[in-house]
Amino acid sequence: MLFLRWLILWALVCNSSLTEALPREEKTRLRNEAKSMFFHAYDNYMKHAYPADELKPLSCSGRYRGREASRGDVDDALGNFAMTLVDALDTLPVLGAMDEFSKAINLVINEVSFGSDLVVSVFETNIRVLGGLLGAHVLASSLKLNGEASLAWYDDQLLYQARDLGDRLLPAFNSPTGIPYARVNLKYGLTESLKSMTTTCTACGGSMLLEFAALSRLLGNSTYEIVARKGMDAIWQRRSPHLLVGTTIDVTTGEWKEQDSGVGAGIDSYYEYCLKAYVLLGDAEYLDRFKKHYAAVMANVRRGNSLLDVHMYNPQNLAQHFIDALSAFWPGLQVLAGDITAAVELFADLERIVTQYKFMPEAYNVDGGTVWPHHFLRPEFAESTYFLYQATRDDHYLEVGKSILENYKQYARVDCGYAAFSDLRTMSHEDRMDSFVLSETFKYLYLMFSDKEDLPINMENYVFSTEAHLLPVSLSRKSSGVPGAMSNADFTLDDVCRRFTKNPDLPHRYSPRLYAHQLNNQKHGFHRPKSGRSQCRSIPRDVPLRLLPENLDVSNEEHITMLKEMGISVTVQNRQQVQLVHNSALASTPALSGEGLVFMQRLVEHNAKLQAAAVDSIHIKVFKPSHLAQVLVAGTAHFGPDIDSLTSSQLEGDLVLPDPPTACTPIINEVSGRIALVQRGACMFVDKVLHAELAGAKAAIIYDSEDSSVAKLVSMTGNGSTVAIPSAFLLREHVTSLLDALVEGTDVTVGFERAPVTKSENEDVSANEEVFDPDNVNNSADAESLPAESAKSESNQGGNDDPG
């Protein structure tokens, strides 16, 4: 019978009624305080600096390009185009300041231009100014449509300014590789002297797509998206065999100039835009790239709970021993990717540093002490705090946000704004306040203490750019006009609450709240407040369904019509995959939207029940040494050959430990003709098995790296249609003696054999592990099923291997 692969994307709405250590009155006070702090900076900029690009908070004056001594490359962000105002525009409506938003837009329209004879950074101008114009245009248009009287006059003027600025940046893309030059002259374009400056950073060349694609789709002109895609493609094509990228690259030759690879300065937002391009545009190609990059980063760059630069071609070699302040954004990106446990772990280490210094130093030596003790009021730590709170609803992150506010008030606030630090060890100030303080830092802090009903904007309808500008996910429904570009017309971000709802019975390994409690108390000695619980709106059980999930037939036009009325779209991608997407905005009526929500829930439950009755397991039989002879119950793999179709010679062999142990990169030692015993973590199960197969192994056994007291037996899923060798999953406790024997040089021979399911408290082949599933980023729930009565769910089985 034909197996169908169901990819179910659906949404639940978070309930803001939470049991929290911070009462609602305190959250309201902190939200108002964040707003007041924003306006302390904003009002002083408008009073003392506008139309300069930046406020100098110590001297209470503005910073203009060309009027004072150059600070070097940092001044390339300045173009005498009122950068702080433009960058801050879309923060104003988030804070509910509609009259000021209208006034500020009017100032930008009438007083800001982009034709100065100045050389500017293409990257900084894109994310701060072009992104600021687009974010403000999108919000102004939406608010006007919803009846905001103060914006009744607005008529797309910011969009036309964005087009003007985009046209001035376009010449930078005229390079042989398609990667944009680092700088362009706003008036004269790419001059001969600029053509001779051929080195750019990876983030600079690879973080243009969100803004440029948004500009293309809002204007109906594909030019901008095409060039940005080409530049990003060129970087992807030059990844190392380890799937890593370097820090700087030559835009004319494509040669890597600096081959250090990490997630901080020079690279950071390239990885961010790989994932967010999928979220914003619906193009699965970028999700695939992100999955591969992410696995490589977690396998090579992550050292313990720190992210340290390595050599992109020899990642076993560290390139630096310090943590880059810009890398503090990574836990927030991990939240979007769904890898919550790893995000909690990494954030706890960053929190330790911030607790010591009050702010994140530009660079912190993992052996202790700062490398660069400066701090420029960067937003990345606040950004990750916000996203972790949204994901976990753990009040600990509210307490962290509260401490950020207090530190800003106590140490950074000056009479004319907030001042950066030249040395955190002495808390000495620098006469500098970057525009991102208003566009990002205070926006995240305000949102952290806001519930949905507190905001005039539904944040679930937007994705944040790297500068925290709001771009609508509805752009995925607009035609890109780009040949070969894919889109997902039904993608929604309303799924955040469902994806991160916690099962209170899970061990601490899968609970950010409990993990943070253990880590903070035992390792860092932090005080932990009482924990809150996340609550999502419950699904009503008594809603009558016209169509029952067990009766669904995707070839029945009447069924398809009923699904569409409920806001559920169906895409038959191939004979093996059907995609169901629930989007409440597409339902015919609110009542039918609710029915669609119930249908999706019951479909998942139906598949889960069928799975419980259908799962089988595998036995791993140990033949020698004789004193270790035993039969072990193993989790199955939902990829690779059926072991019933294989001979005993294909199923039996000597165990061998691969190098590297996780087999996340090509295996370099001899494993041919043997069974690779592979450690779990850092990449997908299927990638491990493929690496074992490519190295000549006849089979692979993956064992859990965790102690079995906090581990569950899982079935392994993944897109492994090309896998030709069998594989299985074992708990750590079952392989400890085998590992010891192998280390001692003893031959260990094992074999695979079919066995009926035998469940015990330590054997749960459909364990509800909350692991990072790269195939299911953005709340995809995989289910492999026969039509109707024979469905076999794979939801929540630890689908692909979790990093770490």
C-alpha positions in Angstrom: 0.0 0.0 0.0 1.1 3.5 -0.7 2.6 5.4 2.2 1.9 9.1 2.4 4.1 11.5 4.3 2.0 14.2 6.1 3.7 17.4 6.9 1.4 19.2 9.3 1.9 22.9 10.1 -0.7 24.3 12.4 -1.2 27.0 15.0 -2.5 27.6 18.5 -2.7 31.0 20.1 -0.9 31.6 23.4 -3.0 32.5 26.4 -1.5 35.5 28.2 -3.0 34.3 31.5 0.2 33.0 33.2 1.1 32.1 36.7 4.3 34.1 37.1 6.7 35.4 39.8 6.2 38.8 38.3 2.6 39.9 38.8 0.9 41.7 35.9 1.2 45.0 37.7 5.0 44.6 37.9 5.1 43.7 34.2 3.1 46.8 33.4 5.5 48.9 35.4 8.5 47.5 33.7 6.9 47.8 30.3 6.2 51.5 31.0 9.7 51.9 32.3 11.2 50.5 29.0 9.0 52.9 27.1 10.1 55.8 29.2 13.8 54.8 28.7 13.3 54.7 25.0 11.9 58.2 25.0 14.7 59.5 27.2 17.0 58.5 24.3 14.7 59.4 21.5 13.7 62.8 22.8 17.3 63.8 23.4 18.3 62.6 19.9 15.5 64.8 18.4 16.4 67.8 20.7 20.2 67.7 20.4 21.2 65.7 17.3 18.5 65.5 14.6 19.1 65.4 11.6 22.5 64.0 12.5 22.9 60.3 12.1 23.7 59.7 15.8 23.4 61.3 19.2 26.6 61.9 21.2 25.1 61.6 24.7 27.9 63.0 26.7 28.4 66.2 24.7 24.6 66.4 24.0 25.3 67.0 20.3 24.9 65.2 16.9 27.4 63.1 15.0 27.6 64.2 11.3 29.7 62.4 8.7 32.7 64.6 7.7 32.3 67.2 10.4 34.7 65.6 12.9 37.7 63.3 12.9 36.9 59.9 11.4 36.6 56.9 13.7 37.5 54.5 10.8 35.3 51.8 9.4 32.6 52.4 12.1 31.8 55.7 10.4 30.8 53.9 7.2 27.4 53.4 8.8 26.9 57.1 8.6 25.4 58.8 5.5 24.0 62.1 6.9 20.5 60.6 6.4 19.1 60.9 10.0 20.0 57.3 10.6 18.8 57.1 14.2 15.4 58.5 13.4 14.9 56.2 10.4 16.2 53.2 12.4 13.8 54.0 15.3 10.7 54.6 13.2 9.0 51.2 13.6 9.7 51.1 17.3 7.3 54.0 17.8 4.1 52.2 16.8 5.2 49.1 18.8 5.2 51.4 21.8 1.8 52.8 20.9 3.2 56.2 20.1 1.0 56.8 17.0 1.1 60.6 16.9 4.9 60.6 17.2 5.1 57.9 14.6 3.1 60.0 12.1 5.2 63.1 12.9 8.5 61.2 12.5 7.4 59.7 9.1 6.5 63.2 7.9 10.0 64.4 8.9 11.7 61.6 7.0 9.6 62.1 3.9 10.2 65.9 3.8 13.7 66.3 5.3 15.7 63.1 4.7 17.4 62.3 1.4 20.0 59.8 0.3 22.1 61.5 -2.4 25.1 62.7 -0.4 28.5 62.4 -1.9 29.5 59.9 0.8 30.9 56.4 0.8 28.7 54.2 3.1 28.6 50.6 4.2 26.2 48.7 2.0 25.4 46.3 4.8 24.8 48.9 7.5 22.8 51.1 5.2 20.7 48.1 4.2 19.8 46.8 7.6 19.5 50.2 9.4 18.1 52.6 6.9 16.5 50.5 4.1 15.1 48.2 6.7 13.9 51.1 8.8 12.0 52.6 5.8 10.4 49.3 4.9 9.4 48.4 8.5 7.9 51.8 9.0 6.1 51.6 5.6 4.6 48.2 6.4 3.3 49.3 9.8 2.0 52.6 8.6 0.1 50.9 5.8 -1.3 48.3 8.1 -2.3 50.8 10.8 -3.9 53.1 8.3 -5.9 50.2 6.9 -7.1 49.4 10.4 -8.4 52.9 11.0 -5.5 54.7 12.7 -6.5 58.3 12.2 -3.1 59.8 12.6 -1.9 58.0 9.5 -4.8 58.6 7.2 -2.6 60.9 5.1 0.1 58.2 4.5 0.4 57.1 0.9 3.4 54.8 0.4 5.9 57.7 0.5 8.4 55.7 2.6 8.3 52.8 0.1 9.3 55.2 -2.7 12.2 56.5 -0.5 13.2 52.9 0.0 13.2 52.3 -3.7 15.5 55.4 -4.2 17.9 54.0 -1.5 17.8 50.5 -2.9 18.7 51.8 -6.4 21.7 53.6 -4.8 22.9 50.4 -3.3 22.4 48.2 -6.4 25.7 49.1 -8.1 27.5 47.3 -5.2 26.3 44.0 -6.6 28.2 44.4 -9.9 31.0 42.0 -8.9 32.2 38.9 -10.7 30.8 36.7 -8.0 27.6 38.5 -7.3 28.6 39.2 -3.7 28.2 42.9 -3.1 31.1 45.2 -2.6 31.4 46.4 1.0 30.9 50.1 0.2 29.2 52.3 -2.3 29.0 56.0 -3.0 25.5 57.2 -2.5 25.8 59.8 -5.3 28.2 58.2 -7.7 27.7 54.5 -7.1 30.6 52.1 -7.5 33.7 54.3 -8.2 37.0 52.9 -9.5 38.5 53.4 -6.0 35.7 51.4 -4.5 36.2 48.6 -7.0 39.7 48.2 -5.7 38.4 47.4 -2.2 37.4 43.8 -2.9 37.1 42.3 0.6 33.8 42.1 2.4 32.6 40.2 5.4 30.3 37.2 5.1 27.5 38.9 7.0 27.9 42.0 4.9 27.4 40.1 1.6 25.0 37.5 2.9 22.5 39.7 4.9 20.8 41.6 2.2 18.0 39.3 1.2 15.3 40.1 3.7 15.3 43.8 3.0 15.9 43.5 -0.8 13.3 40.7 -1.2 10.8 42.7 0.8 11.5 45.8 -1.4 11.0 43.7 -4.6 7.7 42.1 -3.4 6.3 45.4 -2.1 7.1 47.2 -5.4 6.5 44.2 -7.8 10.0 44.6 -9.1 12.1 41.4 -8.8 15.5 43.1 -9.5 16.4 43.6 -5.8 15.6 40.1 -4.8 17.4 38.6 -7.7 20.7 40.3 -6.9 20.5 39.6 -3.2 19.8 35.9 -3.9 22.8 35.7 -6.2 25.0 37.2 -3.5 23.8 34.8 -0.9 24.1 31.9 -3.3 27.7 32.7 -4.0 28.6 32.5 -0.3 26.7 29.2 0.1 28.6 27.8 -3.0 31.9 28.5 -1.3 31.2 26.8 2.0 33.9 24.5 3.2 33.6 20.6 3.2 32.6 21.0 6.8 29.7 23.3 5.8 31.3 26.3 7.5 32.0 29.7 6.1 34.8 32.2 6.7 34.8 35.7 8.1 35.8 37.7 5.0 35.8 37.0 1.3 37.0 38.6 -1.9 34.0 39.6 -4.0 35.9 39.4 -7.3 37.6 36.0 -6.9 35.5 34.3 -4.2 38.6 33.5 -2.2 38.2 33.4 1.5 40.5 36.1 3.0 39.9 35.3 6.7 39.1 31.6 7.3 38.0 31.9 10.9 34.5 30.5 11.3 32.1 31.2 14.1 28.7 32.9 14.7 29.8 36.3 15.8 31.3 39.4 14.1 31.6 39.0 10.3 29.3 36.0 10.0 26.4 36.3 12.4 23.5 37.6 10.3 24.4 35.4 7.3 23.2 32.3 9.3 20.3 34.3 10.6 19.1 35.2 7.1 19.4 31.6 5.9 16.7 30.7 8.3 14.7 33.9 8.2 14.6 33.9 4.4 12.7 30.7 4.7 10.3 32.2 7.3 9.7 35.4 5.3 9.8 34.1 1.7 8.7 30.4 2.2 11.6 29.1 0.0 12.7 25.8 1.4 16.1 26.0 -0.2 17.2 28.4 2.6 15.9 26.1 5.3 18.0 23.3 3.8 21.0 25.6 3.9 20.4 26.6 7.5 20.0 23.0 8.6 23.3 22.1 7.2 25.1 25.2 8.5 23.5 24.8 11.9 24.5 21.1 12.3 28.1 22.1 11.3 28.2 25.0 13.8 26.9 22.8 16.7 29.4 20.1 15.8 32.4 22.3 15.4 32.0 25.8 16.8 30.2 24.8 20.0 32.7 23.9 22.7 30.8 23.1 25.9 28.4 25.9 26.3 30.5 28.4 24.4 30.8 29.2 20.7 34.4 29.7 19.7 35.8 30.5 16.2 37.5 27.6 14.5 39.3 27.2 11.2 36.7 26.6 8.4 38.8 23.9 6.7 40.2 22.4 9.9 37.5 22.9 12.5 39.3 20.8 15.1 41.6 23.8 15.4 40.4 26.7 17.5 41.0 30.1 15.9 40.3 32.1 19.0 39.6 31.6 22.7 37.1 34.3 23.3 33.4 34.8 23.1 32.3 37.5 20.7 29.5 39.8 22.0 27.7 39.6 18.7 27.3 35.8 19.2 24.8 36.5 22.0 22.1 36.6 19.3 22.5 32.8 18.7 20.2 31.6 21.5 17.4 33.7 20.0 18.0 32.2 16.6 18.0 28.7 18.2 14.6 29.5 19.5 13.3 30.2 16.0 14.9 27.0 14.9 13.3 25.0 17.7 16.5 24.0 19.5 15.4 25.2 22.9 17.5 23.1 25.1 20.7 24.2 23.4 19.5 27.8 23.5 19.0 27.6 27.3 22.4 26.1 27.8 24.2 28.7 25.8 22.2 31.6 27.2 23.1 30.5 30.8 26.8 30.8 30.0 26.2 34.3 28.5 24.2 35.2 31.5 27.1 34.4 33.8 29.3 36.8 31.9 26.6 39.6 32.0 26.1 39.0 35.7 29.8 39.6 36.2 30.2 42.7 34.1 26.6 44.1 34.0 26.8 44.1 30.2 28.3 41.8 27.6 32.0 42.8 26.8 32.9 43.0 23.1 35.0 39.9 23.7 35.3 37.7 26.7 38.1 35.1 27.2 36.7 31.7 28.1 39.7 31.3 30.4 38.6 34.3 32.3 38.7 38.1 31.8 37.9 40.4 29.0 39.8 40.7 25.7 38.0 43.9 24.6 36.2 45.5 27.6 34.1 47.9 25.5 30.4 47.7 25.3 28.3 49.6 22.8 24.9 48.9 24.3 24.4 46.1 21.8 21.0 44.4 21.7 21.9 40.8 21.2 21.7 39.6 24.8 18.3 41.4 25.3 17.2 39.8 22.0 17.9 36.3 23.1 16.3 37.0 26.5 13.1 38.1 24.8 12.9 35.1 22.5 13.7 32.6 25.3 10.9 34.1 27.3 8.5 33.9 24.4 9.4 30.2 23.9 9.4 29.0 27.5 7.3 31.5 29.4 9.8 31.0 32.1 9.7 34.0 34.4 13.5 33.7 34.9 13.9 35.5 31.6 11.7 38.3 32.8 14.0 38.7 35.8 16.9 38.8 33.4 15.1 41.5 31.4 14.4 43.4 34.5 18.1 43.4 35.4 19.0 44.7 31.9 16.7 47.6 32.5 18.1 48.3 35.9 21.7 48.2 34.6 20.8 50.6 31.8 19.3 53.0 34.4 22.2 52.7 36.8 25.2 52.6 34.6 24.4 53.7 31.1 21.9 56.5 31.5 23.3 60.1 31.2 21.6 63.4 30.9 21.3 63.3 27.2 20.6 59.6 26.5 22.5 56.4 27.1 26.3 56.2 26.7 28.4 53.3 25.5 31.3 52.0 27.6 35.0 52.3 26.8 35.8 49.9 29.7 33.3 47.8 31.6 35.8 47.2 34.3 35.7 50.8 35.4 32.3 51.7 33.9 33.9 54.6 32.0 31.7 56.0 29.2 32.2 56.8 25.6 30.4 59.6 23.7 28.5 57.2 21.6 24.9 55.9 21.3 24.3 53.8 18.2 21.0 53.8 16.4 20.3 50.2 17.2 19.7 51.2 20.9 16.4 52.6 19.7 15.6 50.2 16.9 16.5 47.0 18.8 17.4 47.2 22.4 14.4 49.1 23.8 12.1 47.4 21.4 13.0 44.0 22.7 12.8 45.1 26.3 9.4 46.7 25.8 8.1 43.6 24.1 9.5 41.4 26.8 7.0 42.8 29.4 4.1 43.0 27.0 1.3 40.6 26.5 -0.6 40.3 23.2 -3.4 42.6 24.3 -0.9 45.3 25.3 0.3 45.8 21.7 -1.4 47.6 18.8 0.4 45.2 16.4 0.1 41.4 16.2 3.8 40.5 16.4 3.0 36.9 15.2 2.5 38.3 11.7 6.1 39.6 11.4 9.6 38.4 11.3 12.4 40.5 12.8 15.2 41.5 10.5 18.7 41.5 12.0 18.1 45.1 13.0 14.7 44.2 14.5 12.7 45.8 11.8 9.3 44.2 11.2 8.7 42.5 7.9 5.4 40.8 7.3 5.3 37.0 6.7 2.5 37.7 4.3 5.2 38.5 1.8 5.5 34.8 1.1 2.1 35.0 -0.6 3.4 37.7 -3.0 5.0 36.5 -6.2 8.7 37.2 -6.2 9.0 37.2 -10.0 12.3 35.3 -9.5 12.8 32.3 -11.7 12.9 29.1 -9.7 12.1 30.8 -6.4 9.8 28.8 -4.2 7.2 30.2 -1.8 4.8 29.0 0.8 1.6 30.9 0.6 0.3 29.6 3.9 3.2 30.0 6.2 2.3 31.5 9.6 4.2 32.3 12.8 1.1 31.8 15.0 2.6 28.4 16.1 5.1 29.7 18.7 3.0 28.7 21.7 2.2 25.2 20.5 5.8 24.4 19.5 7.2 25.3 22.9 4.5 24.1 25.3 6.3 22.0 27.9 5.3 18.5 29.2 5.8 18.8 32.9 6.6 15.1 33.1 9.7 15.4 30.9 13.1 15.1 32.6 15.2 18.2 32.9 17.1 17.5 29.7 14.0 18.6 27.8 12.7 21.3 30.1 14.4 24.7 29.7 12.9 25.8 33.0 14.3 22.9 35.0 17.6 22.9 33.1 18.1 26.6 33.8 17.3 26.0 37.5 19.9 23.2 37.8 22.5 25.1 35.7 22.1 28.4 37.5 22.0 27.0 41.0 24.7 24.4 40.7 27.1 25.9 38.2 26.8 29.6 38.5 25.3 30.1 41.9 22.5 32.3 40.5 19.3 33.0 42.4 16.3 31.4 40.7 12.9 32.9 41.1 9.8 30.8 41.3 8.9 29.4 38.0 5.8 30.2 36.0 4.0 27.8 33.7 3.1 28.3 30.1 -0.5 27.9 29.2 -1.9 27.7 25.7 -5.5 28.1 24.9 -7.1 24.7 25.3 -8.6 23.1 22.3 -12.4 22.6 22.7 -13.4 19.0 22.7 -17.0 19.3 21.8 -16.8 21.1 18.4 -18.7 18.9 15.9 -16.6 18.1 12.8 -18.2 17.8 9.4 -15.1 15.8 8.3 -13.4 13.4 10.6 -9.6 13.0 10.3 -9.8 9.2 9.9 -12.1 9.7 6.8 -9.9 12.3 5.1 -9.3 11.6 1.4 -7.1 14.2 -0.3 -8.3 13.0 -3.7 -11.9 13.9 -2.7 -12.8 17.4 -4.0 -15.5 17.8 -1.4 -13.0 17.1 1.4 -10.6 19.7 0.0 -13.4 22.3 -0.2 -14.3 21.6 3.5 -10.7 21.9 4.5 -10.3 25.3 2.7 -13.4 26.6 4.5 -11.7 25.7 7.8 -8.5 27.6 6.7 -6.6 24.4 5.9 -4.7 24.3 2.7 -3.5 21.0 1.1 -0.5 20.7 -1.1 0.3 17.4 -2.7 4.0 17.8 -3.1 4.7 14.4 -4.6 3.4 10.8 -4.2 5.0 10.6 -0.9 4.3 13.9 0.7 1.1 15.9 1.5 1.3 19.3 3.3 -1.6 20.5 5.5 -1.3 24.1 6.7 -3.8 25.7 9.0 -4.0 29.5 8.9 -6.9 31.1 10.7 -6.8 34.2 8.5 -7.8 32.0 5.5 -10.9 30.5 7.0 -14.3 31.5 5.7 -15.6 32.4 9.2 -14.2 32.5 12.7 -16.3 29.5 13.6 -14.9 27.4 10.7 -11.4 28.5 11.7 -12.0 27.0 15.2 -13.3 23.9 13.5 -10.1 23.7 11.5 -8.0 24.0 14.7 -9.9 21.1 16.2 -9.5 19.1 13.0 -5.7 19.5 13.0 -5.5 18.6 16.7 -7.6 15.4 16.2 -5.6 14.5 13.1 -2.4 14.5 15.2 -4.1 12.5 18.0 -5.5 10.0 15.4 -2.1 9.4 13.9 -0.5 9.1 17.4 -3.0 6.4 18.4 -2.4 4.4 15.2 1.4 4.8 15.7 1.1 3.3 19.2 -0.5 0.2 17.7 1.8 -0.1 14.8 5.4 0.5 16.0 7.8 -2.4 15.9 11.3 -2.6 17.3 14.7 -4.2 16.6 16.9 -6.4 18.7 20.6 -6.0 18.7 22.2 -9.3 19.6 25.7 -9.3 21.1 27.5 -12.5 20.0 31.0 -11.9 21.4 32.9 -11.5 23.7 30.9 -14.3 25.4 30.8 -12.6 28.8 28.9 -9.7 27.2 26.4 -11.8 25.2 22.9 -10.4 25.5 19.9 -9.1 23.5 19.3 -5.4 23.5 16.1 -3.6 22.6 16.8 -0.9 20.0 14.8 2.0 18.5 14.0 1.6 14.8 15.0 3.8 11.9 12.3 5.0 9.6 14.8 5.2 6.8 17.1 2.7 5.2 16.3 -0.9 4.1 13.9 -3.2 5.8 16.1 -5.7 7.7 13.8 -8.5 6.6 15.2 -8.0 3.1 18.8 -8.4 4.2 21.0 -11.4 4.7 22.7 -12.3 7.9 26.1 -11.2 6.5 24.6 -7.8 6.0 23.2 -7.6 9.5 26.1 -9.0 11.5 29.6 -7.7 12.0 32.3 -6.3 14.3 31.7 -3.0 16.0 34.0 -0.1 15.3 34.2 3.4 16.8 34.2 6.1 14.1 36.4 9.2 14.0 34.7 11.6 14.6 32.6 9.9 17.2 29.4 11.7 16.2 30.0 11.0 12.4 28.6 14.4 11.6 31.4 14.9 9.2 33.1 12.4 6.9 34.6 9.5 8.8 38.4 9.4 8.5 39.3 6.0 10.1 38.7 2.6 8.7 35.2 1.2 9.2 34.7 -0.7 6.0 32.7 -3.9 6.4 32.0 -3.3 10.1 29.2 -1.8 12.1 29.8 1.8 13.2 28.9 2.6 16.8 28.1 6.3 16.6 27.5 8.8 19.4 24.3 10.8 19.3 24.3 14.6 19.0 25.3 17.6 16.8 23.5 16.6 13.6 20.7 14.5 12.2 20.5 10.8 12.6 20.3 10.3 8.8 23.5 12.2 8.3 25.3 10.0 10.7 24.2 6.9 8.9 25.0 8.3 5.5 28.5 9.2 6.6 28.9 5.6 8.0 27.6 4.2 4.7 30.0 6.4 2.6 32.9 5.2 4.7 32.0 1.6 3.9 30.3 0.5 7.1 27.7 -2.2 6.7 25.4 -0.8 9.4 25.3 1.9 12.1 24.2 1.9 15.7 23.6 5.3 17.3 23.8 5.4 21.1 22.5 8.2 23.4 25.2 10.5 24.8 23.0 11.1 27.9 22.7 8.9 31.0 19.7 6.7 30.6 18.0 8.2 33.7 17.2 11.3 31.6 17.0 9.5 28.2 14.3 7.6 26.3 14.5 5.1 23.5 13.4 6.8 20.3 12.6 5.9 16.7 14.8 7.7 14.2 13.2 9.6 11.4 14.5 11.8 8.6 14.7 12.2 4.9 16.8 9.2 4.2 15.4 7.7 1.0 19.0 7.1 -0.3 20.2 5.3 2.8 21.2 1.7 1.9 22.5 0.3 5.3 20.4 -0.6 8.4 20.6 1.4 11.6 19.2 1.4 15.1 19.3 3.4 18.3 20.4 2.3 21.8 20.4 3.8 25.2 23.7 4.7 26.8 23.3 2.1 29.5 23.2 -0.7 26.9 26.4 0.2 25.2 28.7 1.2 28.2 30.2 -2.3 28.5 30.5 -2.5 24.7 32.4 0.9 24.6 34.7 -0.3 27.4 35.5 -3.4 25.5 36.2 -1.6 22.3 38.5 0.9 24.1 40.4 -2.0 25.6 40.9 -3.5 22.1 38.5 -6.4 22.5 36.6 -7.5 19.4 32.8 -7.0 19.7 30.5 -8.8 17.3 26.8 -7.9 17.1 23.8 -8.5 14.8 20.4 -7.0 13.9 17.2 -9.0 14.2 13.5 -8.3 14.1 11.6 -8.4 17.3 8.1 -7.5 18.6 7.6 -4.4 20.6 8.3 -4.8 24.3 7.7 -1.7 26.3 8.8 -1.0 29.8 9.4 2.1 31.7 12.9 2.5 30.1 11.7 1.5 26.6 9.5 3.9 24.9 9.9 3.9 21.1 7.5 6.8 20.7 9.2 9.0 23.4 7.9 12.5 23.6 11.4 14.1 23.4 11.6 17.8 22.6 14.6 17.7 20.4 15.8 19.9 17.6 14.3 18.5 14.4 15.8 20.4 11.5 13.3 18.8 9.1 10.5 20.2 11.2 11.8 23.8 11.8 8.9 26.3 12.2 6.6 23.8 13.8 6.4 21.0 11.3 5.1 17.8 12.7 6.1 14.8 10.6 3.7 11.9 10.3 4.2 9.0 8.0 0.8 7.3 7.3 -1.2 5.0 5.2 -4.5 6.4 4.0 -7.0 6.6 6.9 -7.1 3.4 8.9 -3.4 2.5 8.4 -1.8 5.8 9.4 1.5 5.6 11.3 2.5 8.8 13.0 6.1 9.9 13.5 5.2 13.0 15.4 7.4 13.7 18.5 9.6 10.7 18.1 12.8 12.6 18.2 12.6 12.7 14.4 16.1 13.8 13.7 19.1 13.9 16.0 19.3 16.8 18.4 22.5 18.8 18.5 24.8 18.4 21.5 
